[in-house]
């Protein structure tokens, strides 16, 4: 069964790890209780309490677990917008040179 993690809040039970594959760029938000997060490629473990969040930067496996019971929500991190102006200017200059009149 596939679930959309970004549109749900999950209740986590004590001592039952939740695996997150390819979690880079995901924001983990603790909405209740205490959560323990460990991410391959990130130094140290992260403890989150209600209202706290963590942006996953590591590319490896992430394990999320409640200490007691806890609730979690996930958000996609906003991607920075690429500035396309330099590429557009370069393209326009190339086109202008292609259509420039030939002088004799």
KAGIZI-V777570 format. One record per helix or strand. SS is the DSSP state (h for helix, s for strand). FROM is the first residue (numbers start at 0). LEN is the number of residues. Records with the same first field share a line. If there is no record, write none. Layout:
SS: FROM-LEN / FROM-LEN
//
This chain:
h: 4-3 / 84-14
s: 8-4 / 13-1 / 17-3 / 25-14 / 45-4 / 52-3 / 61-15
//
